[in-house]
């Protein structure tokens, strides 16, 4: 081969490698731009809501303003002023936290099986990438399989394992998912020769699952009692509103401070409901 042809071939291969690196870099930038760490978009993904953050916030604000206007003209300005911020705060923060924790509990129940298959695949000599794919295929349909299927798809497109796993920690709340991704990253370069951390992680996740189930059972009675009290506090006003709408609506606007007392009572009930939901959003 002539020297000029050899140089041309080398330049062609170098150009191809450079283009491949550029494509990987662009893909990585696209993923990082899709979800900024600790952003509101990340909170939406962890709650299982695949919607752009601006659209979600606009929908919540519009709903809160409509509800506030209805309460203002029917029950009074005190309830109207309280309704908008209460609804907005609940659906932008508390509601997302509750959904994220519910998703986390579903993920924790699937993690032990995933870790067992991952460890078995590594023990037979498979690479970390193939072991992750085998463990993903062994999962039953659910949140964990859907998220790791995205990771496997990214790996097949040439994205490094460490970068592909970033999406797991951002889509799933809880220290269990973070511990799994960190363990995989730490031992990916060893070819799966050190399996003790995975076995320990599987044991810890099973213990965490038992703790979550026990804590959930302990909270059932408290939640049921609160919901019964909350429902009873609204039963009488709703019954009167259906049978004597003029009577109950006039009571909210009655002079001498009586109307304001009733409005404040409704506003306090709304705030108590949001606070209780925030307190009982299980975090273990």
C-alpha positions in Angstrom: 0.0 0.0 0.0 1.3 3.4 -0.9 2.1 5.9 1.8 -0.5 8.4 0.5 -3.2 5.7 0.5 -2.3 4.5 4.0 -2.5 8.1 5.3 -5.8 8.6 3.6 -7.2 5.4 5.2 -5.9 6.5 8.6 -7.5 9.9 8.2 -10.8 8.2 7.2 -10.8 6.0 10.3 -9.9 8.9 12.5 -12.7 11.0 11.0 -15.2 8.1 11.6 -14.1 7.8 15.2 -14.4 11.5 15.7 -17.9 11.5 14.2 -18.9 8.7 16.5 -17.5 10.6 19.6 -19.4 13.7 18.5 -22.7 11.7 18.2 -22.2 10.3 21.6 -21.4 13.7 23.0 -24.5 15.2 21.4 -26.6 12.3 22.8 -25.2 12.8 26.3 -25.9 16.6 26.1 -29.4 15.9 25.0 -30.1 13.6 27.9 -28.5 16.1 30.4 -30.6 18.9 28.9 -33.8 16.8 29.1 -33.5 16.5 32.9 -31.6 19.0 35.0 -30.6 17.7 38.4 -32.9 18.8 41.2 -35.2 20.5 38.7 -39.0 20.5 38.8 -38.9 18.3 35.7 -37.0 15.7 37.7 -39.7 15.8 40.4 -42.4 15.2 37.7 -40.5 12.2 36.3 -40.0 10.8 39.8 -43.8 11.1 40.3 -44.4 9.3 37.0 -45.8 12.4 35.2 -44.2 12.7 31.7 -45.2 16.3 31.0 -43.2 19.4 30.4 -42.9 21.4 33.7 -44.2 24.7 32.3 -47.4 23.0 31.0 -48.0 21.2 34.3 -47.5 24.3 36.3 -49.8 26.3 34.0 -52.5 23.6 34.3 -52.3 23.7 38.1 -52.3 27.5 38.3 -55.3 27.7 35.9 -57.2 25.1 37.9 -56.4 26.8 41.2 -57.5 30.2 39.9 -60.8 28.7 38.6 -61.5 27.0 42.0 -60.5 30.2 43.8 -63.0 32.2 41.8 -65.8 29.7 42.4 -65.1 29.7 46.1 -64.9 33.5 46.2 -68.3 34.1 44.7 -70.1 31.2 46.5 -68.5 30.9 49.9 -66.6 34.2 50.4 -63.3 35.9 49.8 -61.5 34.2 52.7 -62.1 30.8 51.2 -61.3 32.1 47.7 -58.0 33.6 48.8 -57.0 30.4 50.6 -58.1 28.0 47.8 -55.6 29.2 45.1 -52.3 28.9 47.1 -53.5 25.7 48.8 -54.3 23.9 45.6 -51.2 25.1 43.9 -48.9 24.1 46.8 -50.5 20.7 47.1 -50.3 19.7 43.5 -46.8 21.2 42.9 -45.2 19.7 46.0 -47.1 17.3 48.3 -48.9 15.5 45.5 -45.7 14.9 43.6 -43.9 13.6 46.8 -46.8 11.2 47.5 -46.7 9.8 43.9 -42.9 9.5 44.0 -43.0 7.6 47.3 -45.7 5.3 45.9 -43.5 4.6 42.8 -40.6 4.0 45.1 -42.4 1.3 47.1 -43.3 -0.5 43.8 -39.7 -0.3 42.7 -38.3 -1.6 46.1 -40.5 -4.7 45.7 -38.9 -5.5 42.3 -35.3 -4.7 43.2 -34.3 -7.9 45.0 -35.2 -10.1 42.0 -33.3 -7.7 39.7 -30.2 -7.8 41.9 -30.3 -11.6 42.1 -30.4 -12.0 38.3 -27.8 -9.4 37.9 -25.5 -11.1 40.3 -26.1 -14.5 38.7 -25.3 -13.1 35.3 -22.0 -11.5 36.5 -21.1 -14.8 38.2 -21.3 -16.7 34.9 -18.9 -14.2 33.3 -21.1 -11.8 31.4 -20.1 -8.2 31.1 -21.9 -5.6 33.2 -23.9 -4.3 30.2 -25.1 -7.8 29.2 -25.9 -8.6 32.9 -28.0 -5.5 33.2 -29.9 -6.4 30.0 -30.5 -10.0 31.3 -31.7 -8.7 34.7 -34.0 -6.2 32.9 -35.5 -8.9 30.7 -36.2 -11.1 33.8 -38.2 -8.3 35.4 -42.0 -8.4 35.3 -43.7 -5.4 33.7 -43.6 -2.4 35.9 -41.8 0.8 36.7 -38.3 -0.7 37.2 -38.4 -2.7 34.0 -39.6 0.3 32.0 -36.8 2.5 33.4 -34.0 -0.1 32.9 -35.3 -0.9 29.4 -34.5 2.8 28.6 -31.0 2.2 30.1 -30.5 -0.9 27.9 -31.7 1.0 24.8 -29.2 3.8 25.6 -26.4 1.3 26.0 -27.2 -0.2 22.5 -26.9 3.3 21.1 -23.4 3.6 22.4 -24.0 5.7 25.5 -21.6 4.7 28.4 -23.1 2.7 31.2 -22.3 5.3 33.9 -24.1 8.0 31.9 -27.1 5.8 31.0 -27.6 4.9 34.7 -28.0 8.6 35.6 -31.6 8.5 34.3 -32.5 5.9 37.0 -31.6 8.1 39.9 -33.5 11.0 38.4 -36.7 9.0 37.5 -37.0 6.9 40.7 -37.0 8.5 44.2 -35.3 6.8 47.1 -31.8 5.7 48.3 -32.4 2.1 47.0 -32.2 3.1 43.3 -29.3 5.4 44.0 -27.4 2.7 45.9 -28.0 0.2 43.0 -26.7 2.6 40.3 -23.7 3.6 42.4 -22.8 -0.1 43.0 -23.1 -0.9 39.3 -20.9 2.0 38.4 -18.3 1.2 41.0 -17.9 -2.5 39.9 -18.6 -2.1 36.2 -14.8 -1.9 35.4 -14.0 -5.0 37.5 -16.0 -7.2 35.1 -18.2 -8.4 38.0 -15.5 -10.1 39.8 -16.4 -8.7 43.2 -20.0 -9.7 43.9 -20.2 -9.2 47.6 -21.5 -5.6 47.4 -24.4 -6.8 45.2 -25.3 -9.5 47.6 -25.2 -7.1 50.5 -27.3 -4.6 48.6 -29.9 -7.3 47.9 -30.1 -8.1 51.6 -30.4 -4.4 52.5 -33.2 -3.9 49.9 -35.1 -6.8 51.3 -34.8 -5.4 54.8 -35.9 -2.0 53.5 -38.9 -3.6 51.8 -40.0 -5.1 55.1 -39.6 -1.8 56.9 -41.7 0.0 54.3 -44.4 -2.6 54.5 -44.5 -2.4 58.3 -44.5 1.4 58.4 -47.4 1.4 55.8 -49.4 -0.9 58.0 -48.8 1.3 61.0 -50.1 4.3 59.1 -53.2 2.7 57.8 -55.2 3.2 61.0 -54.1 6.9 61.3 -55.0 7.6 57.7 -58.4 6.0 57.9 -59.3 7.8 61.1 -58.3 11.2 59.6 -60.2 10.5 56.4 -63.3 9.6 58.4 -63.1 12.8 60.5 -62.4 14.9 57.4 -65.4 13.3 55.6 -67.7 13.8 58.6 -66.7 17.5 58.9 -67.9 18.0 55.3 -71.0 15.8 55.4 -73.3 18.1 57.3 -72.5 21.3 55.2 -72.8 19.3 52.0 -76.1 17.8 53.1 -77.4 21.3 53.8 -76.0 22.6 50.6 -77.9 20.0 48.6 -81.2 20.4 50.5 -81.1 24.1 51.4 -78.5 25.8 49.1 -79.7 29.3 49.9 -79.5 28.7 53.6 -75.9 27.4 53.7 -74.6 30.0 51.2 -76.2 32.9 53.1 -74.6 31.6 56.3 -71.1 32.0 54.8 -71.9 35.6 54.0 -73.9 36.4 57.2 -72.9 39.6 59.0 -71.7 40.0 62.5 -68.6 37.9 62.0 -70.5 34.6 61.8 -69.9 34.3 58.0 -66.1 34.9 58.5 -65.9 32.2 61.2 -67.4 29.7 58.8 -65.1 30.8 56.0 -62.1 30.5 58.2 -63.2 27.0 59.3 -63.3 25.8 55.7 -59.9 27.4 55.0 -58.4 25.7 58.0 -59.8 22.4 56.9 -58.2 22.7 53.5 -54.8 23.6 55.1 -55.1 20.7 57.6 -55.8 18.3 54.7 -52.7 19.4 52.9 -50.5 19.3 56.0 -51.8 15.8 56.9 -51.1 14.5 53.5 -47.6 16.0 53.7 -46.9 14.4 57.1 -48.1 11.0 56.2 -46.2 10.9 52.9 -44.1 7.9 54.0 -40.4 8.3 53.9 -38.2 5.6 55.3 
